[in-house]
């Protein structure tokens, strides 16, 4: 589908304000083949490159987000402090 030049500002505005939903759930970009009419091949190639690169990052970030709650982080820090204290005690015992 070709767009008239006078509609480009409206298209850009619509694209800038499109709803992508939950940013931690990757949804494949949908399109119609005719939307690539008269577009240099580098643009769709680059778009697909970005899409393929972005998908695993979004999935990884979602696993991080889902796995980190305040109680979990608190317990992790307390465990690290306990390990550090144990290491310090062990060093002091060897020195004395």
HUTA-V107848 format. One line per field, one symbol per residue. psi: psi as a letter, one per 30 degrees, with the letter a starting at -180 (. if undefined). burial: 1 if it has 9 or more other ideal C-beta (glycine too) atoms within 8 Angstrom, else 0. A space follows every 10 residues. Layout:
psi: ???
burial: ???
This chain:
psi: kkkkeffeee eeeeefgkkf ajfgjkkkkl lkeffgkgkk feeeeeeeee eeeeefeeee eeeeeffjle eeeeeeeeee eeeeeeeeee eeeee.
burial: 0000000000 1000000000 0000000000 0000000000 0011001000 1001100110 1100000000 0110000000 0000000000 000000
